[in-house]
Amino acid sequence: MFITFEGGEGTGKTTIIKTISRRIEELGHKVITTREPGGSIVAEQIRNVILDPNNDSIKAHTEALLYAASRAQHIDEVIKPALEDERIVLCDRYLDSSLAYQGYARGLGYDYVLKVNDYATKFLPDLTFYIDLDPQIGLDRIVNRVQKDRLDLEEVSFHQLVRKGYLDLVNMYPKRIIVLDGTQTIEEIITIVLNKISEIL
């Protein structure tokens, strides 16, 4: 299974994925965790370009293309081989991030982002968990983060657009995307996710 986790900044995705991975392994399944942008050697180098706060001149379409390039490498090098090895892949962000951030918040449109990614790779997750949270709460959670990336530093109005984009996607892909209330505790969210994955397995 290929399972992705989506949400704005400060929603706790990384912590949740680590715990989910450990608990699924305890059930006897092979699991791999990865992230986007990044996940492979080349893709991580592209990640550094995209998220470097010094690269504030990157244009929206360039940003979308860089994400797609990173994703293409990531899929070929990490995700597909893991699935062929019968592993469960848990990924921190994927295509929905590009649709919400570049398609909606940057104003490129969903069609543009989908076409770019369709060229890069025709590969969708089996299941996506979207952690929904007021952007201001999420940004408040990461206020003391030592290293903030280029997207962390965007205005709250940008992150509000990202959230609207995600909620649009929930309506577009209701069978694939499961919405989780980000105001719940991490353990409450983990329990819901584990129950759903166990049900499918």
C-alpha positions in Angstrom: 0.0 0.0 0.0 1.1 3.6 -0.7 -0.2 5.9 2.0 0.4 9.6 2.1 0.0 12.2 4.9 -0.9 15.8 4.1 -1.5 19.0 6.0 -0.2 22.5 6.5 2.8 23.5 8.6 2.8 22.4 12.3 0.2 19.6 11.9 2.4 16.9 13.4 2.7 14.7 10.3 6.3 13.7 10.9 5.7 12.6 14.5 2.5 10.7 13.5 4.2 8.9 10.6 7.1 7.7 12.8 4.7 6.2 15.4 2.4 4.7 12.7 5.4 3.0 11.1 6.6 1.5 14.3 3.1 0.1 15.2 2.5 -1.3 11.7 5.9 -3.1 11.9 4.8 -4.5 15.3 1.9 -6.1 13.4 4.3 -7.9 11.2 4.2 -5.8 8.1 7.3 -4.4 6.2 7.2 -0.6 6.2 9.2 2.3 4.7 8.8 6.0 5.6 9.8 8.7 3.2 9.0 12.3 2.4 8.5 15.0 -0.2 10.2 16.9 -1.6 13.1 14.5 -1.2 13.2 10.9 -0.2 16.2 9.9 -2.4 19.7 11.3 -2.9 18.8 13.4 -6.0 15.4 14.3 -4.8 16.9 15.6 -1.5 19.2 17.9 -3.5 16.2 19.3 -5.3 14.5 19.7 -1.9 17.4 21.9 -0.8 16.9 24.2 -3.7 13.1 24.5 -3.3 13.1 25.1 0.5 16.2 27.3 0.9 15.0 30.7 2.3 17.7 32.4 0.2 15.9 31.2 -3.0 13.0 33.7 -2.7 13.1 34.6 -6.4 11.8 31.1 -7.5 8.7 31.6 -9.6 5.6 29.6 -9.0 5.8 27.5 -12.2 9.5 26.8 -11.5 8.6 25.7 -8.0 5.9 23.3 -9.4 8.4 21.9 -12.0 11.0 21.3 -9.3 8.5 19.4 -7.1 7.5 17.3 -10.1 11.2 16.5 -10.9 11.9 15.6 -7.3 8.7 13.4 -7.3 9.7 11.5 -10.5 13.1 10.6 -9.1 11.6 9.7 -5.7 9.0 7.3 -7.2 11.5 5.5 -9.5 14.2 5.3 -6.9 12.3 4.7 -3.6 8.5 4.2 -3.8 8.1 1.7 -6.7 10.9 -0.5 -5.5 9.5 -0.6 -2.0 6.0 -1.5 -3.2 7.5 -4.2 -5.4 9.2 -5.5 -2.3 5.7 -5.7 -0.7 6.3 -2.9 1.7 3.8 -0.4 3.0 5.0 3.0 2.0 4.2 6.0 4.3 5.0 9.3 2.7 5.1 12.7 4.3 3.5 14.8 1.5 2.9 13.9 -2.1 1.0 15.2 -5.2 -1.8 16.8 -3.0 0.8 19.2 -1.6 1.6 20.4 -5.1 -2.1 20.8 -5.9 -2.8 22.8 -2.7 0.4 24.9 -2.5 1.2 25.6 -6.2 -2.1 24.8 -7.8 -4.3 26.7 -5.4 -2.3 29.0 -3.2 0.2 30.0 -5.9 -2.7 30.3 -8.4 -1.3 28.0 -11.1 -4.5 26.0 -11.2 -5.1 22.3 -10.6 -5.0 21.5 -14.3 -1.5 22.9 -14.7 -0.1 21.0 -11.7 -1.9 17.7 -12.7 -0.5 18.0 -16.3 3.0 18.6 -15.1 2.8 15.6 -12.7 1.1 13.4 -15.2 4.1 13.9 -17.4 6.5 13.3 -14.5 4.7 10.2 -13.2 1.2 8.6 -13.3 1.1 7.3 -9.8 -1.5 8.1 -7.1 -1.6 6.9 -3.5 -4.0 4.2 -2.3 -5.0 6.3 0.7 -4.3 9.8 1.9 -4.8 11.3 5.4 -5.2 15.0 5.5 -4.7 16.6 8.9 -6.9 19.8 8.9 -5.9 22.6 11.2 -6.3 26.4 11.4 -3.0 27.7 9.8 -2.4 30.2 12.6 -2.4 27.4 15.2 0.0 25.4 13.0 2.4 28.3 12.6 2.3 29.1 16.3 3.4 25.5 16.9 6.5 25.9 14.8 7.4 29.4 16.0 10.4 28.1 17.9 11.6 25.8 15.1 15.3 26.5 14.7 15.4 26.2 10.9 12.5 27.5 9.0 12.2 26.8 5.3 11.0 29.1 2.6 7.4 27.9 2.9 7.4 28.2 6.7 8.2 31.9 6.3 5.2 32.6 4.0 2.5 34.9 5.4 -0.5 33.3 7.2 -2.7 34.4 4.3 -0.8 32.1 2.0 -1.2 29.2 4.4 -4.9 29.9 4.6 -5.1 29.5 0.8 -3.2 26.2 1.1 -5.9 25.0 3.6 -8.7 26.0 1.2 -6.9 24.1 -1.6 -6.7 21.0 0.6 -10.4 21.2 1.4 -11.1 21.5 -2.3 -9.1 18.3 -2.9 -11.1 16.5 -0.2 -14.2 17.1 -2.3 -12.4 16.1 -5.5 -11.1 12.8 -4.1 -13.5 11.8 -1.4 -12.8 8.1 -1.7 -9.0 8.5 -1.3 -8.6 11.4 1.2 -9.6 11.0 4.8 -9.9 14.2 6.9 -8.5 14.2 10.4 -9.2 17.0 12.9 -5.8 18.5 13.7 -6.9 19.9 17.0 -7.1 16.3 18.4 -4.1 15.0 20.3 -1.4 13.2 18.4 -2.4 9.9 20.0 -6.1 10.3 19.0 -5.1 11.0 15.4 -2.7 7.9 15.4 -5.5 5.7 16.7 -7.9 6.8 13.9 -5.2 6.3 11.3 -4.2 2.8 12.6 -7.8 1.7 12.7 -8.4 2.7 9.1 -5.2 1.1 7.9 -5.9 -2.1 9.8 -9.4 -2.2 8.4 -8.0 -2.0 4.8 -5.2 -4.6 5.5 
